[in-house]
Structures are given as C-alpha cells and as structure tokens.
Amino acid sequence: MARVTKDTTIGEVIQIDAGVIPILMGAGMHCVGCPSSAGETLEEAAMVHGIDSDMLVEEIQSYLQSLG
C-alpha cells in the first residue's frame, strides 16, 4: 500500500486511488480537478483551506487501509 504524507501532492494521491477525491472535496477542496492543484502538497492545500493537514492525511490513510 502506498504511504501518503503531508508532502504527497494532490496529483499523486489521486493517482494512488481516485477514491480519495470525495475525501478532498468533503474537506472543501473543490479545486481537485484544477490542473494547478495537482502539484500542491496536501499540507499546502490544507493550509490554504484552513484544514488540519495531519487529520486530512489520517483520513486518507484510513481510507486506503480499508481497501486492503
């Protein structure tokens, strides 16, 4: 299983599993389809949206672990 960190870009996370898109959108990151967001790290995106990056990464990791 891929390891996601705060330094993982949005584009990389989506390549790992597109199922994370609803998680990102649920966190207010409606820009996930924008080409420029693909190069942003989860930490950078969380900061811009006022979200705790550690909690976001934890939620993404939990989702990925649930896939087996």
N, CA, C and O atoms as a printed pandas DataFrame, in Angstrom:
     atom_number atom_name residue_name chain_id  residue_number  x_coord  y_coord  z_coord
0              1         N          MET        A               1    0.839   -1.181    0.000
1              2        CA          MET        A               1    0.000    0.000    0.000
2              3         C          MET        A               1    0.883    1.243    0.000
3              4         O          MET        A               1    1.912    1.298    0.673
4              5         N          ALA        A               2    0.464    2.213   -0.754
5              6        CA          ALA        A               2    1.206    3.468   -0.841
6              7         C          ALA        A               2    1.073    4.249    0.461
7              8         O          ALA        A               2    0.033    4.224    1.120
8              9         N          ARG        A               3    2.129    4.927    0.804
9             10        CA          ARG        A               3    2.140    5.756    2.017
10            11         C          ARG        A               3    1.914    7.206    1.611
11            12         O          ARG        A               3    2.651    7.757    0.793
12            13         N          VAL        A               4    0.897    7.809    2.188
13            14        CA          VAL        A               4    0.573    9.204    1.919
14            15         C          VAL        A               4    1.055   10.037    3.097
15            16         O          VAL        A               4    0.816    9.691    4.254
16            17         N          THR        A               5    1.743   11.146    2.789
17            18        CA          THR        A               5    2.214   12.063    3.828
18            19         C          THR        A               5    1.749   13.472    3.469
19            20         O          THR        A               5    1.122   13.687    2.432
20            21         N          LYS        A               6    2.063   14.418    4.333
21            22        CA          LYS        A               6    1.723   15.814    4.067
22            23         C          LYS        A               6    2.457   16.337    2.840
23            24         O          LYS        A               6    2.025   17.314    2.228
24            25         N          ASP        A               7    3.562   15.697    2.476
25            26        CA          ASP        A               7    4.352   16.121    1.324
26            27         C          ASP        A               7    3.897   15.485    0.012
27            28         O          ASP        A               7    4.431   15.806   -1.050
28            29         N          THR        A               8    2.920   14.592    0.078
29            30        CA          THR        A               8    2.379   13.973   -1.124
30            31         C          THR        A               8    1.523   15.008   -1.844
31            32         O          THR        A               8    0.738   15.716   -1.212
32            33         N          THR        A               9    1.670   15.096   -3.151
33            34        CA          THR        A               9    0.871   16.070   -3.893
34            35         C          THR        A               9   -0.543   15.528   -4.125
35            36         O          THR        A               9   -0.788   14.324   -4.058
36            37         N          ILE        A              10   -1.450   16.442   -4.394
37            38        CA          ILE        A              10   -2.827   16.046   -4.682
38            39         C          ILE        A              10   -2.849   15.126   -5.903
39            40         O          ILE        A              10   -3.573   14.131   -5.923
40            41         N          GLY        A              11   -2.061   15.460   -6.907
41            42        CA          GLY        A              11   -1.994   14.620   -8.100
42            43         C          GLY        A              11   -1.530   13.206   -7.791
43            44         O          GLY        A              11   -2.073   12.241   -8.330
44            45         N          GLU        A              12   -0.536   13.077   -6.933
45            46        CA          GLU        A              12   -0.033   11.751   -6.551
46            47         C          GLU        A              12   -1.092   10.958   -5.788
47            48         O          GLU        A              12   -1.261    9.759   -6.013
48            49         N          VAL        A              13   -1.797   11.628   -4.891
49            50        CA          VAL        A              13   -2.829   10.955   -4.095
50            51         C          VAL        A              13   -3.928   10.420   -5.002
51            52         O          VAL        A              13   -4.394    9.293   -4.831
52            53         N          ILE        A              14   -4.339   11.234   -5.967
53            54        CA          ILE        A              14   -5.395   10.812   -6.890
54            55         C          ILE        A              14   -4.923    9.661   -7.766
55            56         O          ILE        A              14   -5.713    8.781   -8.106
56            57         N          GLN        A              15   -3.642    9.655   -8.137
57            58        CA          GLN        A              15   -3.103    8.538   -8.917
58            59         C          GLN        A              15   -3.079    7.255   -8.098
59            60         O          GLN        A              15   -3.279    6.166   -8.637
60            61         N          ILE        A              16   -2.836    7.378   -6.812
61            62        CA          ILE        A              16   -2.828    6.192   -5.936
62            63         C          ILE        A              16   -4.214    5.568   -5.925
63            64         O          ILE        A              16   -4.360    4.359   -6.100
64            65         N          ASP        A              17   -5.240    6.407   -5.716
65            66        CA          ASP        A              17   -6.622    5.919   -5.722
66            67         C          ASP        A              17   -7.559    7.106   -5.877
67            68         O          ASP        A              17   -7.598    7.989   -5.020
68            69         N          ALA        A              18   -8.302    7.125   -6.952
69            70        CA          ALA        A              18   -9.230    8.232   -7.210
70            71         C          ALA        A              18  -10.351    8.300   -6.183
71            72         O          ALA        A              18  -11.085    9.286   -6.122
72            73         N          GLY        A              19  -10.481    7.259   -5.383
73            74        CA          GLY        A              19  -11.492    7.252   -4.322
74            75         C          GLY        A              19  -11.246    8.292   -3.241
75            76         O          GLY        A              19  -12.116    8.533   -2.403
76            77         N          VAL        A              20  -10.073    8.911   -3.251
77            78        CA          VAL        A              20   -9.798    9.971   -2.267
78            79         C          VAL        A              20  -10.437   11.297   -2.665
79            80         O          VAL        A              20  -10.513   12.218   -1.851
80            81         N          ILE        A              21  -10.896   11.400   -3.907
81            82        CA          ILE        A              21  -11.488   12.657   -4.364
82            83         C          ILE        A              21  -12.659   13.090   -3.476
83            84         O          ILE        A              21  -12.713   14.262   -3.100
84            85         N          PRO        A              22  -13.594   12.210   -3.123
85            86        CA          PRO        A              22  -14.676   12.642   -2.226
86            87         C          PRO        A              22  -14.175   13.109   -0.853
87            88         O          PRO        A              22  -14.787   13.979   -0.233
88            89         N          ILE        A              23  -13.077   12.539   -0.384
89            90        CA          ILE        A              23  -12.497   12.975    0.895
90            91         C          ILE        A              23  -11.996   14.399    0.760
91            92         O          ILE        A              23  -12.269   15.244    1.614
92            93         N          LEU        A              24  -11.259   14.668   -0.318
93            94        CA          LEU        A              24  -10.731   16.015   -0.546
94            95         C          LEU        A              24  -11.862   17.021   -0.731
95            96         O          LEU        A              24  -11.829   18.115   -0.168
96            97         N          MET        A              25  -12.855   16.645   -1.519
97            98        CA          MET        A              25  -13.977   17.553   -1.760
98            99         C          MET        A              25  -14.784   17.776   -0.484
99           100         O          MET        A              25  -15.275   18.879   -0.240
100          101         N          GLY        A              26  -14.918   16.745    0.314
101          102        CA          GLY        A              26  -15.621   16.869    1.588
102          103         C          GLY        A              26  -14.901   17.795    2.552
103          104         O          GLY        A              26  -15.510   18.358    3.462
104          105         N          ALA        A              27  -13.598   17.949    2.345
105          106        CA          ALA        A              27  -12.798   18.848    3.182
106          107         C          ALA        A              27  -12.792   20.265    2.617
107          108         O          ALA        A              27  -12.100   21.144    3.131
108          109         N          GLY        A              28  -13.573   20.480    1.549
109          110        CA          GLY        A              28  -13.659   21.818    0.966
110          111         C          GLY        A              28  -12.714   22.063   -0.184
111          112         O          GLY        A              28  -12.615   23.185   -0.679
112          113         N          MET        A              29  -12.020   21.034   -0.616
113          114        CA          MET        A              29  -11.061   21.184   -1.703
114          115         C          MET        A              29  -11.737   20.883   -3.034
115          116         O          MET        A              29  -11.466   19.858   -3.660
116          117         N          HIS        A              30  -12.609   21.772   -3.457
117          118        CA          HIS        A              30  -13.358   21.586   -4.694
118          119         C          HIS        A              30  -12.496   21.850   -5.919
119          120         O          HIS        A              30  -12.964   21.712   -7.049
120          121         N          CYS        A              31  -11.260   22.222   -5.706
121          122        CA          CYS        A              31  -10.336   22.532   -6.792
122          123         C          CYS        A              31   -9.562   21.302   -7.255
123          124         O          CYS        A              31   -8.619   21.439   -8.034
124          125         N          VAL        A              32   -9.930   20.106   -6.802
125          126        CA          VAL        A              32   -9.145   18.915   -7.144
126          127         C          VAL        A              32   -9.082   18.663   -8.645
127          128         O          VAL        A              32   -8.157   17.993   -9.104
128          129         N          GLY        A              33  -10.010   19.164   -9.411
129          130        CA          GLY        A              33   -9.982   18.983  -10.849
130          131         C          GLY        A              33   -9.138   20.014  -11.577
131          132         O          GLY        A              33   -8.889   19.880  -12.775
132          133         N          CYS        A              34   -8.701   21.032  -10.872
133          134        CA          CYS        A              34   -7.908   22.097  -11.476
134          135         C          CYS        A              34   -6.469   21.605  -11.673
135          136         O          CYS        A              34   -5.864   21.073  -10.743
136          137         N          PRO        A              35   -5.929   21.778  -12.865
137          138        CA          PRO        A              35   -4.565   21.292  -13.127
138          139         C          PRO        A              35   -3.509   21.831  -12.158
139          140         O          PRO        A              35   -2.561   21.119  -11.829
140          141         N          SER        A              36   -3.656   23.061  -11.703
141          142        CA          SER        A              36   -2.635   23.613  -10.812
142          143         C          SER        A              36   -2.668   22.966   -9.433
143          144         O          SER        A              36   -1.656   22.970   -8.732
144          145         N          SER        A              37   -3.808   22.408   -9.027
145          146        CA          SER        A              37   -3.879   21.774   -7.712
146          147         C          SER        A              37   -3.094   20.468   -7.667
147          148         O          SER        A              37   -2.681   20.027   -6.595
148          149         N          ALA        A              38   -2.887   19.852   -8.823
149          150        CA          ALA        A              38   -2.185   18.567   -8.875
150          151         C          ALA        A              38   -0.772   18.656   -8.317
151          152         O          ALA        A              38   -0.248   17.667   -7.804
152          153         N          GLY        A              39   -0.150   19.821   -8.409
153          154        CA          GLY        A              39    1.211   19.991   -7.916
154          155         C          GLY        A              39    1.303   20.460   -6.481
155          156         O          GLY        A              39    2.399   20.568   -5.930
156          157         N          GLU        A              40    0.166   20.740   -5.872
157          158        CA          GLU        A              40    0.158   21.189   -4.471
158          159         C          GLU        A              40    0.285   20.000   -3.538
159          160         O          GLU        A              40   -0.298   18.946   -3.792
160          161         N          THR        A              41    1.032   20.156   -2.475
161          162        CA          THR        A              41    1.090   19.093   -1.472
162          163         C          THR        A              41   -0.183   19.140   -0.646
163          164         O          THR        A              41   -0.892   20.147   -0.631
164          165         N          LEU        A              42   -0.464   18.046    0.038
165          166        CA          LEU        A              42   -1.630   18.022    0.922
166          167         C          LEU        A              42   -1.499   19.084    2.008
167          168         O          LEU        A              42   -2.487   19.704    2.403
168          169         N          GLU        A              43   -0.286   19.286    2.483
169          170        CA          GLU        A              43   -0.058   20.290    3.520
170          171         C          GLU        A              43   -0.359   21.693    3.000
171          172         O          GLU        A              43   -1.004   22.485    3.689
172          173         N          GLU        A              44    0.103   22.005    1.796
173          174        CA          GLU        A              44   -0.143   23.323    1.208
174          175         C          GLU        A              44   -1.638   23.545    0.984
175          176         O          GLU        A              44   -2.173   24.605    1.310
176          177         N          ALA        A              45   -2.295   22.548    0.434
177          178        CA          ALA        A              45   -3.730   22.671    0.169
178          179         C          ALA        A              45   -4.517   22.804    1.463
179          180         O          ALA        A              45   -5.457   23.595    1.545
180          181         N          ALA        A              46   -4.135   22.036    2.467
181          182        CA          ALA        A              46   -4.831   22.120    3.755
182          183         C          ALA        A              46   -4.662   23.506    4.371
183          184         O          ALA        A              46   -5.606   24.067    4.927
184          185         N          MET        A              47   -3.462   24.046    4.269
185          186        CA          MET        A              47   -3.204   25.370    4.838
186          187         C          MET        A              47   -4.089   26.425    4.168
187          188         O          MET        A              47   -4.676   27.268    4.845
188          189         N          VAL        A              48   -4.180   26.373    2.846
189          190        CA          VAL        A              48   -4.987   27.345    2.099
190          191         C          VAL        A              48   -6.462   27.238    2.489
191          192         O          VAL        A              48   -7.173   28.241    2.530
192          193         N          HIS        A              49   -6.912   26.026    2.772
193          194        CA          HIS        A              49   -8.325   25.807    3.079
194          195         C          HIS        A              49   -8.619   25.801    4.579
195          196         O          HIS        A              49   -9.755   25.550    4.984
196          197         N          GLY        A              50   -7.617   26.074    5.400
197          198        CA          GLY        A              50   -7.830   26.125    6.848
198          199         C          GLY        A              50   -8.143   24.784    7.478
199          200         O          GLY        A              50   -8.926   24.692    8.423
200          201         N          ILE        A              51   -7.522   23.747    6.942
201          202        CA          ILE        A              51   -7.758   22.380    7.405
202          203         C          ILE        A              51   -6.503   21.858    8.090
203          204         O          ILE        A              51   -5.389   22.211    7.705
204          205         N          ASP        A              52   -6.681   21.027    9.094
205          206        CA          ASP        A              52   -5.550   20.381    9.769
206          207         C          ASP        A              52   -4.996   19.298    8.838
207          208         O          ASP        A              52   -5.672   18.304    8.574
208          209         N          SER        A              53   -3.786   19.483    8.348
209          210        CA          SER        A              53   -3.210   18.543    7.382
210          211         C          SER        A              53   -3.003   17.154    7.972
211          212         O          SER        A              53   -3.130   16.156    7.263
212          213         N          ASP        A              54   -2.687   17.080    9.259
213          214        CA          ASP        A              54   -2.495   15.766    9.887
214          215         C          ASP        A              54   -3.796   14.965    9.873
215          216         O          ASP        A              54   -3.793   13.763    9.612
216          217         N          MET        A              55   -4.900   15.642   10.156
217          218        CA          MET        A              55   -6.194   14.957   10.149
218          219         C          MET        A              55   -6.578   14.522    8.735
219          220         O          MET        A              55   -7.138   13.443    8.543
220          221         N          LEU        A              56   -6.276   15.364    7.748
221          222        CA          LEU        A              56   -6.576   15.020    6.364
222          223         C          LEU        A              56   -5.782   13.790    5.931
223          224         O          LEU        A              56   -6.339   12.867    5.338
224          225         N          VAL        A              57   -4.498   13.777    6.225
225          226        CA          VAL        A              57   -3.650   12.634    5.867
226          227         C          VAL        A              57   -4.139   11.379    6.583
227          228         O          VAL        A              57   -4.162   10.298    5.995
228          229         N          GLU        A              58   -4.524   11.515    7.835
229          230        CA          GLU        A              58   -5.025   10.374    8.602
230          231         C          GLU        A              58   -6.289    9.802    7.963
231          232         O          GLU        A              58   -6.448    8.585    7.869
232          233         N          GLU        A              59   -7.184   10.684    7.525
233          234        CA          GLU        A              59   -8.421   10.229    6.888
234          235         C          GLU        A              59   -8.130    9.516    5.568
235          236         O          GLU        A              59   -8.748    8.495    5.263
236          237         N          ILE        A              60   -7.202   10.046    4.792
237          238        CA          ILE        A              60   -6.830    9.425    3.525
238          239         C          ILE        A              60   -6.181    8.061    3.781
239          240         O          ILE        A              60   -6.510    7.082    3.111
240          241         N          GLN        A              61   -5.262    7.998    4.745
241          242        CA          GLN        A              61   -4.598    6.737    5.078
242          243         C          GLN        A              61   -5.623    5.688    5.544
243          244         O          GLN        A              61   -5.527    4.519    5.168
244          245         N          SER        A              62   -6.592    6.101    6.354
245          246        CA          SER        A              62   -7.621    5.176    6.824
246          247         C          SER        A              62   -8.412    4.608    5.650
247          248         O          SER        A              62   -8.700    3.413    5.592
248          249         N          TYR        A              63   -8.754    5.494    4.716
249          250        CA          TYR        A              63   -9.479    5.040    3.529
250          251         C          TYR        A              63   -8.643    4.021    2.756
251          252         O          TYR        A              63   -9.140    2.953    2.400
252          253         N          LEU        A              64   -7.378    4.347    2.496
253          254        CA          LEU        A              64   -6.518    3.441    1.729
254          255         C          LEU        A              64   -6.322    2.112    2.438
255          256         O          LEU        A              64   -6.272    1.069    1.786
256          257         N          GLN        A              65   -6.212    2.126    3.757
257          258        CA          GLN        A              65   -6.051    0.882    4.519
258          259         C          GLN        A              65   -7.307    0.034    4.448
259          260         O          GLN        A              65   -7.235   -1.195    4.466
260          261         N          SER        A              66   -8.468    0.696    4.367
261          262        CA          SER        A              66   -9.722   -0.053    4.314
262          263         C          SER        A              66   -9.874   -0.839    3.007
263          264         O          SER        A              66  -10.690   -1.756    2.914
264          265         N          LEU        A              67   -9.080   -0.471    2.006
265          266        CA          LEU        A              67   -9.151   -1.162    0.722
266          267         C          LEU        A              67   -8.434   -2.502    0.745
267          268         O          LEU        A              67   -8.611   -3.342   -0.137
268          269         N          GLY        A              68   -7.619   -2.677    1.779
269          270        CA          GLY        A              68   -6.932   -3.952    1.912
270          271         C          GLY        A              68   -5.567   -3.923    1.547
271          272         O          GLY        A              68   -4.886   -4.946    1.620
